Amino acid sequence: MTTSLGSLQGVFEVLNKSIVRLAIPVALGALVLTACGSDDEGGDGSGGGTTYKIAYQGPLSGDNVALGENMQNGIQLAIKEANESGDYDFTIEYVAADDQGSETQATAAAQSAIDDQDVVAVIGPAFSGPANVAAPLYAQAGMPAVSSSATDPSLTEGGKFATFLRAVPNDNAQGLAMADFLAAQDGVESVMVIDDVTPYGEGLSEVAKAELEAAGLEVLSESVPADTVDYGGAANTVVDSGADALIYAGYYQALAPFATRLSEAGFDGIGISGDGSNDDELINLAGDAVEGWYLTCPCTDASEDEATAAFAETYESEYGNAPGTYSAESYDVANMIIDAIAGLGGDVSRESLYQALAGGEYEGLTKTFSFDENGEFTNTAIFMYQVEGDARTYLGGIEELVGG
């Protein structure tokens, strides 16, 4: 990244742009943004010209790595196709920023992307906890951070993170969908809601509880930390409560042992969890214990949706398995960023790219992407899956399933 401020007037012009949304911090590092990218030939493909880097921050190791790899694969496929297309006079290079899905690793992961001056945008952070930690750092650096999966509603409240854009419906939509679905099921009068004491789990559970109560259902609640060693006590609490259904707000690596204990304790109610559990690894870890469980997600099944059929075929050919949760959405976000870079005509900086993304509209394979003044996604569609046998079966949109 090079600088061409030139004069005091130029400094003030950049400064004015930097305070468009709730005053992006204007430290010197945030001002030096006017010509990102290196002029080296090559990169990951054959695009040539200037090389711009797109980073992905998410769990590329640790307990929830499967969710991170789903997204990484979609992003890398988009970059590969762009570089090989011959449509661009620049090259895109991928940068991994592994935060292990952990808040404690989020600062280092974000800083690694920020310190690489050729990184013009980040896809992520993938999880809500790390997003809360990393988003202020990206705002200070003027870096657009576009998450295809972080669903905690508080991330966009009041536009508190100046360069954060959410490219997925938040948990207000997902919690409402869970409540609508359970309220429509015969025999469901009481629901136990359990969160995993993470920002994601707590945010989703609070919305779900409010919507369940609004639907006239009795709501019971517990908090069970994600690092719990033995879920036997929690499982007995659920069974002893007599609840007709259980919502688990957390990730698959914790739901798997919990579901196993629930099965052993004799829980026979309806089990439902969210996008953090919507991965085949849940079945690999829990086996028959998750048979019949429902899983909501603000993501469609790329293998079942006609609009994403060609993508799914290419993805499977490239990686040897079908697209996973948020693979197609992350592919779309990567292409949206690449399209915005092309639209800037060489005048690419972190700041100019953020402005193009925040104020634009992009027609992806999975949905149309646009954002409100707080960086919130404007679409609220939620989809339902169910574990049947050894696979997750795609059931369709919640509105269709409940007749809404």
Contacts in CASP RR format, 6 or more apart in sequence:
PFRMAT RR
TARGET T0000
AUTHOR 0000-0000-0000
METHOD contacts of the structure
MODEL  1
MTTSLGSLQGVFEVLNKSIVRLAIPVALGALVLTACGSDDEGGDGSGGGT
TYKIAYQGPLSGDNVALGENMQNGIQLAIKEANESGDYDFTIEYVAADDQ
GSETQATAAAQSAIDDQDVVAVIGPAFSGPANVAAPLYAQAGMPAVSSSA
TDPSLTEGGKFATFLRAVPNDNAQGLAMADFLAAQDGVESVMVIDDVTPY
GEGLSEVAKAELEAAGLEVLSESVPADTVDYGGAANTVVDSGADALIYAG
YYQALAPFATRLSEAGFDGIGISGDGSNDDELINLAGDAVEGWYLTCPCT
DASEDEATAAFAETYESEYGNAPGTYSAESYDVANMIIDAIAGLGGDVSR
ESLYQALAGGEYEGLTKTFSFDENGEFTNTAIFMYQVEGDARTYLGGIEE
LVGG
1 32 0 8 1.000
1 33 0 8 1.000
1 35 0 8 1.000
1 36 0 8 1.000
1 37 0 8 1.000
1 117 0 8 1.000
1 118 0 8 1.000
1 349 0 8 1.000
2 34 0 8 1.000
2 35 0 8 1.000
3 32 0 8 1.000
3 34 0 8 1.000
3 35 0 8 1.000
4 34 0 8 1.000
4 35 0 8 1.000
5 11 0 8 1.000
5 14 0 8 1.000
5 31 0 8 1.000
5 34 0 8 1.000
11 31 0 8 1.000
14 31 0 8 1.000
14 33 0 8 1.000
14 34 0 8 1.000
14 351 0 8 1.000
15 26 0 8 1.000
15 31 0 8 1.000
17 351 0 8 1.000
17 355 0 8 1.000
18 24 0 8 1.000
18 25 0 8 1.000
18 26 0 8 1.000
18 30 0 8 1.000
18 31 0 8 1.000
18 142 0 8 1.000
18 351 0 8 1.000
19 26 0 8 1.000
20 355 0 8 1.000
21 159 0 8 1.000
21 162 0 8 1.000
21 163 0 8 1.000
21 358 0 8 1.000
21 373 0 8 1.000
22 158 0 8 1.000
22 159 0 8 1.000
22 160 0 8 1.000
22 162 0 8 1.000
23 162 0 8 1.000
24 30 0 8 1.000
24 139 0 8 1.000
24 140 0 8 1.000
24 142 0 8 1.000
24 162 0 8 1.000
24 163 0 8 1.000
24 351 0 8 1.000
25 139 0 8 1.000
25 140 0 8 1.000
25 162 0 8 1.000
27 140 0 8 1.000
29 141 0 8 1.000
30 140 0 8 1.000
30 141 0 8 1.000
30 142 0 8 1.000
30 351 0 8 1.000
33 142 0 8 1.000
33 349 0 8 1.000
33 350 0 8 1.000
33 351 0 8 1.000
33 352 0 8 1.000
34 349 0 8 1.000
35 348 0 8 1.000
35 349 0 8 1.000
36 52 0 8 1.000
36 117 0 8 1.000
36 118 0 8 1.000
36 119 0 8 1.000
36 120 0 8 1.000
36 348 0 8 1.000
36 349 0 8 1.000
36 350 0 8 1.000
37 50 0 8 1.000
37 51 0 8 1.000
37 52 0 8 1.000
37 53 0 8 1.000
37 117 0 8 1.000
37 118 0 8 1.000
37 120 0 8 1.000
37 348 0 8 1.000
38 50 0 8 1.000
38 51 0 8 1.000
38 118 0 8 1.000
39 49 0 8 1.000
39 50 0 8 1.000
39 51 0 8 1.000
40 51 0 8 1.000
41 48 0 8 1.000
41 49 0 8 1.000
41 91 0 8 1.000
42 48 0 8 1.000
42 49 0 8 1.000
42 51 0 8 1.000
42 91 0 8 1.000
43 51 0 8 1.000
43 83 0 8 1.000
43 91 0 8 1.000
43 93 0 8 1.000
44 79 0 8 1.000
44 80 0 8 1.000
44 83 0 8 1.000
44 91 0 8 1.000
44 92 0 8 1.000
44 93 0 8 1.000
44 94 0 8 1.000
45 80 0 8 1.000
45 83 0 8 1.000
45 84 0 8 1.000
45 91 0 8 1.000
46 83 0 8 1.000
46 84 0 8 1.000
46 86 0 8 1.000
46 91 0 8 1.000
47 83 0 8 1.000
47 84 0 8 1.000
47 86 0 8 1.000
47 88 0 8 1.000
47 89 0 8 1.000
47 90 0 8 1.000
47 91 0 8 1.000
48 89 0 8 1.000
48 90 0 8 1.000
48 91 0 8 1.000
49 89 0 8 1.000
49 90 0 8 1.000
49 91 0 8 1.000
50 89 0 8 1.000
50 90 0 8 1.000
50 91 0 8 1.000
50 346 0 8 1.000
50 348 0 8 1.000
51 90 0 8 1.000
51 91 0 8 1.000
51 92 0 8 1.000
51 93 0 8 1.000
51 118 0 8 1.000
52 90 0 8 1.000
52 91 0 8 1.000
52 92 0 8 1.000
52 93 0 8 1.000
52 118 0 8 1.000
52 120 0 8 1.000
52 341 0 8 1.000
52 348 0 8 1.000
53 92 0 8 1.000
53 93 0 8 1.000
53 94 0 8 1.000
53 95 0 8 1.000
53 116 0 8 1.000
53 118 0 8 1.000
53 119 0 8 1.000
53 120 0 8 1.000
54 75 0 8 1.000
54 79 0 8 1.000
54 92 0 8 1.000
54 93 0 8 1.000
54 94 0 8 1.000
54 95 0 8 1.000
54 119 0 8 1.000
54 120 0 8 1.000
54 121 0 8 1.000
54 122 0 8 1.000
54 123 0 8 1.000
54 334 0 8 1.000
54 337 0 8 1.000
54 338 0 8 1.000
55 94 0 8 1.000
55 95 0 8 1.000
55 96 0 8 1.000
55 97 0 8 1.000
55 113 0 8 1.000
55 116 0 8 1.000
55 119 0 8 1.000
55 121 0 8 1.000
55 122 0 8 1.000
55 123 0 8 1.000
56 71 0 8 1.000
56 72 0 8 1.000
56 75 0 8 1.000
56 94 0 8 1.000
56 95 0 8 1.000
56 96 0 8 1.000
56 97 0 8 1.000
56 122 0 8 1.000
56 123 0 8 1.000
56 124 0 8 1.000
56 126 0 8 1.000
56 330 0 8 1.000
57 97 0 8 1.000
57 98 0 8 1.000
57 99 0 8 1.000
57 106 0 8 1.000
57 109 0 8 1.000
57 110 0 8 1.000
57 113 0 8 1.000
57 122 0 8 1.000
57 123 0 8 1.000
57 124 0 8 1.000
57 125 0 8 1.000
57 126 0 8 1.000
57 130 0 8 1.000
57 134 0 8 1.000
57 145 0 8 1.000
58 68 0 8 1.000
58 71 0 8 1.000
58 72 0 8 1.000
58 97 0 8 1.000
58 98 0 8 1.000
58 99 0 8 1.000
58 100 0 8 1.000
58 101 0 8 1.000
58 109 0 8 1.000
58 124 0 8 1.000
58 125 0 8 1.000
58 126 0 8 1.000
58 127 0 8 1.000
58 130 0 8 1.000
59 65 0 8 1.000
59 67 0 8 1.000
59 68 0 8 1.000
59 98 0 8 1.000
59 99 0 8 1.000
59 100 0 8 1.000
59 101 0 8 1.000
59 102 0 8 1.000
59 126 0 8 1.000
59 127 0 8 1.000
60 68 0 8 1.000
60 69 0 8 1.000
60 72 0 8 1.000
60 96 0 8 1.000
60 98 0 8 1.000
60 100 0 8 1.000
61 98 0 8 1.000
61 100 0 8 1.000
62 100 0 8 1.000
62 101 0 8 1.000
63 100 0 8 1.000
63 251 0 8 1.000
63 253 0 8 1.000
64 101 0 8 1.000
64 127 0 8 1.000
64 251 0 8 1.000
64 252 0 8 1.000
64 253 0 8 1.000
64 276 0 8 1.000
66 252 0 8 1.000
66 279 0 8 1.000
66 280 0 8 1.000
66 281 0 8 1.000
67 126 0 8 1.000
67 149 0 8 1.000
67 251 0 8 1.000
67 252 0 8 1.000
67 276 0 8 1.000
67 279 0 8 1.000
67 325 0 8 1.000
67 326 0 8 1.000
68 126 0 8 1.000
70 279 0 8 1.000
70 323 0 8 1.000
70 324 0 8 1.000
70 325 0 8 1.000
70 326 0 8 1.000
70 327 0 8 1.000
70 330 0 8 1.000
71 123 0 8 1.000
71 126 0 8 1.000
71 148 0 8 1.000
71 149 0 8 1.000
71 326 0 8 1.000
71 327 0 8 1.000
71 330 0 8 1.000
72 96 0 8 1.000
72 330 0 8 1.000
73 315 0 8 1.000
73 318 0 8 1.000
73 319 0 8 1.000
73 323 0 8 1.000
73 327 0 8 1.000
74 315 0 8 1.000
74 323 0 8 1.000
74 327 0 8 1.000
74 328 0 8 1.000
74 330 0 8 1.000
74 331 0 8 1.000
74 334 0 8 1.000
75 94 0 8 1.000
75 123 0 8 1.000
75 330 0 8 1.000
75 331 0 8 1.000
75 333 0 8 1.000
75 334 0 8 1.000
76 94 0 8 1.000
77 311 0 8 1.000
77 314 0 8 1.000
77 315 0 8 1.000
77 318 0 8 1.000
77 331 0 8 1.000
78 330 0 8 1.000
78 331 0 8 1.000
78 332 0 8 1.000
78 334 0 8 1.000
78 335 0 8 1.000
78 338 0 8 1.000
79 92 0 8 1.000
79 93 0 8 1.000
79 94 0 8 1.000
79 334 0 8 1.000
79 338 0 8 1.000
80 318 0 8 1.000
82 88 0 8 1.000
82 92 0 8 1.000
82 335 0 8 1.000
82 338 0 8 1.000
83 91 0 8 1.000
83 92 0 8 1.000
87 342 0 8 1.000
88 338 0 8 1.000
88 342 0 8 1.000
90 341 0 8 1.000
90 342 0 8 1.000
90 346 0 8 1.000
92 338 0 8 1.000
92 341 0 8 1.000
93 118 0 8 1.000
95 113 0 8 1.000
95 116 0 8 1.000
95 119 0 8 1.000
97 109 0 8 1.000
97 110 0 8 1.000
97 112 0 8 1.000
97 113 0 8 1.000
97 122 0 8 1.000
98 105 0 8 1.000
98 109 0 8 1.000
99 105 0 8 1.000
99 106 0 8 1.000
99 108 0 8 1.000
99 109 0 8 1.000
99 110 0 8 1.000
99 125 0 8 1.000
99 126 0 8 1.000
99 127 0 8 1.000
99 130 0 8 1.000
99 134 0 8 1.000
101 125 0 8 1.000
101 126 0 8 1.000
101 127 0 8 1.000
101 129 0 8 1.000
101 130 0 8 1.000
102 130 0 8 1.000
103 129 0 8 1.000
103 130 0 8 1.000
103 132 0 8 1.000
103 133 0 8 1.000
103 199 0 8 1.000
105 130 0 8 1.000
106 125 0 8 1.000
106 129 0 8 1.000
106 130 0 8 1.000
106 131 0 8 1.000
106 133 0 8 1.000
106 134 0 8 1.000
107 133 0 8 1.000
107 134 0 8 1.000
107 137 0 8 1.000
109 125 0 8 1.000
109 130 0 8 1.000
109 134 0 8 1.000
110 122 0 8 1.000
110 125 0 8 1.000
110 133 0 8 1.000
110 134 0 8 1.000
110 137 0 8 1.000
110 138 0 8 1.000
111 137 0 8 1.000
113 119 0 8 1.000
113 122 0 8 1.000
113 143 0 8 1.000
114 137 0 8 1.000
114 138 0 8 1.000
114 141 0 8 1.000
114 143 0 8 1.000
119 143 0 8 1.000
120 143 0 8 1.000
120 144 0 8 1.000
120 341 0 8 1.000
120 348 0 8 1.000
120 349 0 8 1.000
120 350 0 8 1.000
120 353 0 8 1.000
121 143 0 8 1.000
121 144 0 8 1.000
121 145 0 8 1.000
121 146 0 8 1.000
121 337 0 8 1.000
121 350 0 8 1.000
121 353 0 8 1.000
121 354 0 8 1.000
121 357 0 8 1.000
122 138 0 8 1.000
122 143 0 8 1.000
122 144 0 8 1.000
122 145 0 8 1.000
122 146 0 8 1.000
123 146 0 8 1.000
123 147 0 8 1.000
123 148 0 8 1.000
123 330 0 8 1.000
123 333 0 8 1.000
123 334 0 8 1.000
123 337 0 8 1.000
124 131 0 8 1.000
124 145 0 8 1.000
124 146 0 8 1.000
124 147 0 8 1.000
124 148 0 8 1.000
124 149 0 8 1.000
124 150 0 8 1.000
125 131 0 8 1.000
125 134 0 8 1.000
125 135 0 8 1.000
125 145 0 8 1.000
125 147 0 8 1.000
125 150 0 8 1.000
126 147 0 8 1.000
126 148 0 8 1.000
126 149 0 8 1.000
126 150 0 8 1.000
126 326 0 8 1.000
127 149 0 8 1.000
127 150 0 8 1.000
127 198 0 8 1.000
127 200 0 8 1.000
128 150 0 8 1.000
128 151 0 8 1.000
128 152 0 8 1.000
128 155 0 8 1.000
128 198 0 8 1.000
128 199 0 8 1.000
128 200 0 8 1.000
128 201 0 8 1.000
128 203 0 8 1.000
129 150 0 8 1.000
129 152 0 8 1.000
129 198 0 8 1.000
129 199 0 8 1.000
129 200 0 8 1.000
131 145 0 8 1.000
131 147 0 8 1.000
131 150 0 8 1.000
131 152 0 8 1.000
131 155 0 8 1.000
131 164 0 8 1.000
132 152 0 8 1.000
132 154 0 8 1.000
132 155 0 8 1.000
132 199 0 8 1.000
134 145 0 8 1.000
135 145 0 8 1.000
135 155 0 8 1.000
135 161 0 8 1.000
135 163 0 8 1.000
135 164 0 8 1.000
136 161 0 8 1.000
138 144 0 8 1.000
138 145 0 8 1.000
138 161 0 8 1.000
138 163 0 8 1.000
138 164 0 8 1.000
139 161 0 8 1.000
139 162 0 8 1.000
139 163 0 8 1.000
139 164 0 8 1.000
141 350 0 8 1.000
142 162 0 8 1.000
142 163 0 8 1.000
142 350 0 8 1.000
142 351 0 8 1.000
142 354 0 8 1.000
143 163 0 8 1.000
143 350 0 8 1.000
143 354 0 8 1.000
144 163 0 8 1.000
144 165 0 8 1.000
144 337 0 8 1.000
144 350 0 8 1.000
144 353 0 8 1.000
144 354 0 8 1.000
144 357 0 8 1.000
144 358 0 8 1.000
145 161 0 8 1.000
145 163 0 8 1.000
145 164 0 8 1.000
145 165 0 8 1.000
146 165 0 8 1.000
146 166 0 8 1.000
146 167 0 8 1.000
146 333 0 8 1.000
146 336 0 8 1.000
146 337 0 8 1.000
146 357 0 8 1.000
147 155 0 8 1.000
147 164 0 8 1.000
147 165 0 8 1.000
147 166 0 8 1.000
147 167 0 8 1.000
147 168 0 8 1.000
148 167 0 8 1.000
148 168 0 8 1.000
148 326 0 8 1.000
148 329 0 8 1.000
148 330 0 8 1.000
148 332 0 8 1.000
148 333 0 8 1.000
149 168 0 8 1.000
149 275 0 8 1.000
149 325 0 8 1.000
149 326 0 8 1.000
149 329 0 8 1.000
149 330 0 8 1.000
150 166 0 8 1.000
150 168 0 8 1.000
150 200 0 8 1.000
151 166 0 8 1.000
151 168 0 8 1.000
151 169 0 8 1.000
151 170 0 8 1.000
151 171 0 8 1.000
151 174 0 8 1.000
151 200 0 8 1.000
151 204 0 8 1.000
151 275 0 8 1.000
151 298 0 8 1.000
152 170 0 8 1.000
152 171 0 8 1.000
152 199 0 8 1.000
152 200 0 8 1.000
152 203 0 8 1.000
152 204 0 8 1.000
153 170 0 8 1.000
153 171 0 8 1.000
153 172 0 8 1.000
153 203 0 8 1.000
153 207 0 8 1.000
154 199 0 8 1.000
154 203 0 8 1.000
155 161 0 8 1.000
155 164 0 8 1.000
155 166 0 8 1.000
155 170 0 8 1.000
156 164 0 8 1.000
156 166 0 8 1.000
156 170 0 8 1.000
156 374 0 8 1.000
156 375 0 8 1.000
156 376 0 8 1.000
157 374 0 8 1.000
158 374 0 8 1.000
159 373 0 8 1.000
159 374 0 8 1.000
159 375 0 8 1.000
163 350 0 8 1.000
163 354 0 8 1.000
164 375 0 8 1.000
165 357 0 8 1.000
165 358 0 8 1.000
165 371 0 8 1.000
165 375 0 8 1.000
165 377 0 8 1.000
166 371 0 8 1.000
166 375 0 8 1.000
166 376 0 8 1.000
166 377 0 8 1.000
167 329 0 8 1.000
167 332 0 8 1.000
167 333 0 8 1.000
167 336 0 8 1.000
167 369 0 8 1.000
167 371 0 8 1.000
167 377 0 8 1.000
168 298 0 8 1.000
168 299 0 8 1.000
168 326 0 8 1.000
168 329 0 8 1.000
168 377 0 8 1.000
169 298 0 8 1.000
169 377 0 8 1.000
169 379 0 8 1.000
169 380 0 8 1.000
169 381 0 8 1.000
169 382 0 8 1.000
170 376 0 8 1.000
170 377 0 8 1.000
171 200 0 8 1.000
171 203 0 8 1.000
171 204 0 8 1.000
171 207 0 8 1.000
172 207 0 8 1.000
172 380 0 8 1.000
173 298 0 8 1.000
173 380 0 8 1.000
173 381 0 8 1.000
173 382 0 8 1.000
174 204 0 8 1.000
174 207 0 8 1.000
174 274 0 8 1.000
174 275 0 8 1.000
174 296 0 8 1.000
174 297 0 8 1.000
174 298 0 8 1.000
174 382 0 8 1.000
175 204 0 8 1.000
175 207 0 8 1.000
175 208 0 8 1.000
175 211 0 8 1.000
175 296 0 8 1.000
176 207 0 8 1.000
176 211 0 8 1.000
176 382 0 8 1.000
177 296 0 8 1.000
177 382 0 8 1.000
177 384 0 8 1.000
177 398 0 8 1.000
178 208 0 8 1.000
178 211 0 8 1.000
178 212 0 8 1.000
178 247 0 8 1.000
178 272 0 8 1.000
178 274 0 8 1.000
178 296 0 8 1.000
179 208 0 8 1.000
179 211 0 8 1.000
179 212 0 8 1.000
179 214 0 8 1.000
179 215 0 8 1.000
179 217 0 8 1.000
180 211 0 8 1.000
180 215 0 8 1.000
180 398 0 8 1.000
180 402 0 8 1.000
180 404 0 8 1.000
181 272 0 8 1.000
181 294 0 8 1.000
181 296 0 8 1.000
181 384 0 8 1.000
181 398 0 8 1.000
181 401 0 8 1.000
181 402 0 8 1.000
182 188 0 8 1.000
182 191 0 8 1.000
182 212 0 8 1.000
182 215 0 8 1.000
182 217 0 8 1.000
182 245 0 8 1.000
182 247 0 8 1.000
182 270 0 8 1.000
182 272 0 8 1.000
183 212 0 8 1.000
183 215 0 8 1.000
183 216 0 8 1.000
183 217 0 8 1.000
183 402 0 8 1.000
184 401 0 8 1.000
184 402 0 8 1.000
184 403 0 8 1.000
185 245 0 8 1.000
185 270 0 8 1.000
187 244 0 8 1.000
188 217 0 8 1.000
188 244 0 8 1.000
188 245 0 8 1.000
188 270 0 8 1.000
189 217 0 8 1.000
189 218 0 8 1.000
189 244 0 8 1.000
190 217 0 8 1.000
190 218 0 8 1.000
190 219 0 8 1.000
190 220 0 8 1.000
190 241 0 8 1.000
190 242 0 8 1.000
190 243 0 8 1.000
190 244 0 8 1.000
190 245 0 8 1.000
191 212 0 8 1.000
191 217 0 8 1.000
191 218 0 8 1.000
191 219 0 8 1.000
191 220 0 8 1.000
191 243 0 8 1.000
191 244 0 8 1.000
191 245 0 8 1.000
191 246 0 8 1.000
191 247 0 8 1.000
192 220 0 8 1.000
192 221 0 8 1.000
192 222 0 8 1.000
192 238 0 8 1.000
192 241 0 8 1.000
192 243 0 8 1.000
192 245 0 8 1.000
192 246 0 8 1.000
192 247 0 8 1.000
193 205 0 8 1.000
193 208 0 8 1.000
193 209 0 8 1.000
193 212 0 8 1.000
193 219 0 8 1.000
193 220 0 8 1.000
193 221 0 8 1.000
193 222 0 8 1.000
193 246 0 8 1.000
193 247 0 8 1.000
193 249 0 8 1.000
194 205 0 8 1.000
194 221 0 8 1.000
194 222 0 8 1.000
194 223 0 8 1.000
194 224 0 8 1.000
194 234 0 8 1.000
194 238 0 8 1.000
194 246 0 8 1.000
194 247 0 8 1.000
194 248 0 8 1.000
194 249 0 8 1.000
195 201 0 8 1.000
195 202 0 8 1.000
195 203 0 8 1.000
195 204 0 8 1.000
195 205 0 8 1.000
195 221 0 8 1.000
195 223 0 8 1.000
195 224 0 8 1.000
195 249 0 8 1.000
195 250 0 8 1.000
196 223 0 8 1.000
196 224 0 8 1.000
196 225 0 8 1.000
196 226 0 8 1.000
196 248 0 8 1.000
196 249 0 8 1.000
196 250 0 8 1.000
196 251 0 8 1.000
196 254 0 8 1.000
197 223 0 8 1.000
197 224 0 8 1.000
197 225 0 8 1.000
197 226 0 8 1.000
198 226 0 8 1.000
198 250 0 8 1.000
198 251 0 8 1.000
200 249 0 8 1.000
200 250 0 8 1.000
200 251 0 8 1.000
200 276 0 8 1.000
201 249 0 8 1.000
201 250 0 8 1.000
202 223 0 8 1.000
202 249 0 8 1.000
203 249 0 8 1.000
204 249 0 8 1.000
204 250 0 8 1.000
204 274 0 8 1.000
205 221 0 8 1.000
205 247 0 8 1.000
205 249 0 8 1.000
208 247 0 8 1.000
208 249 0 8 1.000
209 219 0 8 1.000
209 221 0 8 1.000
212 219 0 8 1.000
213 219 0 8 1.000
220 241 0 8 1.000
220 243 0 8 1.000
222 234 0 8 1.000
222 237 0 8 1.000
222 238 0 8 1.000
224 231 0 8 1.000
224 234 0 8 1.000
224 258 0 8 1.000
226 250 0 8 1.000
226 251 0 8 1.000
226 253 0 8 1.000
226 254 0 8 1.000
227 254 0 8 1.000
228 234 0 8 1.000
228 254 0 8 1.000
228 258 0 8 1.000
230 261 0 8 1.000
231 257 0 8 1.000
231 258 0 8 1.000
231 260 0 8 1.000
231 261 0 8 1.000
231 262 0 8 1.000
232 261 0 8 1.000
232 264 0 8 1.000
232 265 0 8 1.000
233 261 0 8 1.000
234 258 0 8 1.000
234 261 0 8 1.000
235 258 0 8 1.000
235 261 0 8 1.000
235 262 0 8 1.000
235 264 0 8 1.000
235 265 0 8 1.000
235 267 0 8 1.000
236 265 0 8 1.000
238 246 0 8 1.000
238 262 0 8 1.000
238 265 0 8 1.000
238 267 0 8 1.000
239 262 0 8 1.000
239 265 0 8 1.000
239 266 0 8 1.000
239 267 0 8 1.000
243 269 0 8 1.000
244 269 0 8 1.000
244 270 0 8 1.000
245 269 0 8 1.000
245 270 0 8 1.000
245 271 0 8 1.000
245 272 0 8 1.000
246 262 0 8 1.000
246 267 0 8 1.000
246 269 0 8 1.000
246 270 0 8 1.000
246 271 0 8 1.000
246 272 0 8 1.000
247 271 0 8 1.000
247 272 0 8 1.000
247 273 0 8 1.000
248 255 0 8 1.000
248 258 0 8 1.000
248 259 0 8 1.000
248 271 0 8 1.000
248 272 0 8 1.000
248 273 0 8 1.000
248 274 0 8 1.000
248 277 0 8 1.000
249 273 0 8 1.000
249 274 0 8 1.000
250 273 0 8 1.000
250 274 0 8 1.000
250 276 0 8 1.000
250 277 0 8 1.000
251 276 0 8 1.000
251 277 0 8 1.000
252 276 0 8 1.000
252 277 0 8 1.000
252 278 0 8 1.000
252 279 0 8 1.000
252 281 0 8 1.000
252 282 0 8 1.000
252 285 0 8 1.000
253 281 0 8 1.000
253 285 0 8 1.000
255 273 0 8 1.000
255 277 0 8 1.000
255 282 0 8 1.000
255 286 0 8 1.000
255 290 0 8 1.000
256 281 0 8 1.000
256 282 0 8 1.000
256 285 0 8 1.000
256 286 0 8 1.000
256 289 0 8 1.000
256 290 0 8 1.000
257 285 0 8 1.000
257 286 0 8 1.000
259 286 0 8 1.000
259 289 0 8 1.000
259 290 0 8 1.000
259 293 0 8 1.000
260 286 0 8 1.000
260 289 0 8 1.000
262 289 0 8 1.000
263 288 0 8 1.000
263 289 0 8 1.000
270 294 0 8 1.000
271 292 0 8 1.000
271 293 0 8 1.000
271 294 0 8 1.000
272 293 0 8 1.000
272 294 0 8 1.000
272 295 0 8 1.000
272 296 0 8 1.000
273 293 0 8 1.000
273 294 0 8 1.000
273 295 0 8 1.000
273 296 0 8 1.000
274 295 0 8 1.000
274 296 0 8 1.000
274 297 0 8 1.000
275 295 0 8 1.000
275 296 0 8 1.000
275 297 0 8 1.000
275 298 0 8 1.000
275 299 0 8 1.000
275 325 0 8 1.000
275 326 0 8 1.000
276 325 0 8 1.000
277 295 0 8 1.000
278 295 0 8 1.000
278 296 0 8 1.000
278 297 0 8 1.000
278 299 0 8 1.000
278 325 0 8 1.000
278 385 0 8 1.000
278 392 0 8 1.000
279 324 0 8 1.000
279 325 0 8 1.000
280 324 0 8 1.000
280 391 0 8 1.000
280 392 0 8 1.000
282 290 0 8 1.000
282 295 0 8 1.000
282 387 0 8 1.000
283 290 0 8 1.000
283 387 0 8 1.000
283 390 0 8 1.000
283 391 0 8 1.000
283 392 0 8 1.000
287 390 0 8 1.000
290 387 0 8 1.000
291 387 0 8 1.000
291 388 0 8 1.000
291 389 0 8 1.000
292 386 0 8 1.000
292 387 0 8 1.000
292 388 0 8 1.000
293 386 0 8 1.000
293 387 0 8 1.000
294 384 0 8 1.000
294 385 0 8 1.000
294 386 0 8 1.000
295 384 0 8 1.000
295 385 0 8 1.000
295 386 0 8 1.000
295 387 0 8 1.000
295 392 0 8 1.000
296 382 0 8 1.000
296 383 0 8 1.000
296 384 0 8 1.000
296 385 0 8 1.000
296 398 0 8 1.000
297 325 0 8 1.000
297 382 0 8 1.000
297 383 0 8 1.000
297 384 0 8 1.000
297 385 0 8 1.000
298 381 0 8 1.000
298 382 0 8 1.000
298 383 0 8 1.000
299 325 0 8 1.000
299 326 0 8 1.000
299 328 0 8 1.000
299 329 0 8 1.000
299 366 0 8 1.000
299 383 0 8 1.000
300 308 0 8 1.000
300 328 0 8 1.000
300 366 0 8 1.000
300 383 0 8 1.000
300 394 0 8 1.000
301 383 0 8 1.000
301 385 0 8 1.000
301 394 0 8 1.000
302 308 0 8 1.000
302 309 0 8 1.000
302 311 0 8 1.000
302 312 0 8 1.000
302 315 0 8 1.000
302 322 0 8 1.000
302 323 0 8 1.000
302 324 0 8 1.000
302 327 0 8 1.000
302 328 0 8 1.000
302 365 0 8 1.000
302 366 0 8 1.000
303 309 0 8 1.000
303 312 0 8 1.000
303 322 0 8 1.000
303 323 0 8 1.000
303 394 0 8 1.000
304 394 0 8 1.000
305 328 0 8 1.000
305 366 0 8 1.000
307 365 0 8 1.000
307 366 0 8 1.000
308 323 0 8 1.000
308 328 0 8 1.000
308 365 0 8 1.000
308 366 0 8 1.000
311 323 0 8 1.000
311 328 0 8 1.000
311 331 0 8 1.000
311 365 0 8 1.000
312 322 0 8 1.000
312 323 0 8 1.000
312 328 0 8 1.000
315 322 0 8 1.000
315 323 0 8 1.000
315 327 0 8 1.000
315 331 0 8 1.000
316 322 0 8 1.000
316 323 0 8 1.000
328 365 0 8 1.000
328 366 0 8 1.000
329 366 0 8 1.000
329 367 0 8 1.000
331 365 0 8 1.000
332 362 0 8 1.000
332 364 0 8 1.000
332 365 0 8 1.000
332 366 0 8 1.000
332 367 0 8 1.000
332 369 0 8 1.000
333 369 0 8 1.000
335 362 0 8 1.000
335 364 0 8 1.000
336 357 0 8 1.000
336 362 0 8 1.000
336 364 0 8 1.000
336 369 0 8 1.000
337 353 0 8 1.000
337 357 0 8 1.000
339 362 0 8 1.000
340 353 0 8 1.000
340 356 0 8 1.000
340 357 0 8 1.000
340 360 0 8 1.000
340 362 0 8 1.000
341 348 0 8 1.000
341 353 0 8 1.000
343 356 0 8 1.000
344 352 0 8 1.000
344 353 0 8 1.000
344 356 0 8 1.000
357 371 0 8 1.000
358 371 0 8 1.000
358 375 0 8 1.000
359 370 0 8 1.000
359 371 0 8 1.000
360 370 0 8 1.000
360 371 0 8 1.000
361 368 0 8 1.000
361 369 0 8 1.000
361 370 0 8 1.000
362 368 0 8 1.000
362 369 0 8 1.000
362 370 0 8 1.000
363 369 0 8 1.000
367 379 0 8 1.000
367 381 0 8 1.000
368 379 0 8 1.000
369 377 0 8 1.000
370 377 0 8 1.000
370 378 0 8 1.000
371 377 0 8 1.000
371 378 0 8 1.000
372 378 0 8 1.000
381 397 0 8 1.000
381 399 0 8 1.000
382 397 0 8 1.000
382 398 0 8 1.000
383 394 0 8 1.000
383 395 0 8 1.000
383 396 0 8 1.000
383 397 0 8 1.000
383 398 0 8 1.000
384 394 0 8 1.000
384 395 0 8 1.000
384 396 0 8 1.000
384 397 0 8 1.000
384 398 0 8 1.000
384 401 0 8 1.000
385 392 0 8 1.000
385 393 0 8 1.000
385 394 0 8 1.000
385 395 0 8 1.000
386 392 0 8 1.000
386 393 0 8 1.000
386 395 0 8 1.000
387 393 0 8 1.000
395 401 0 8 1.000
END
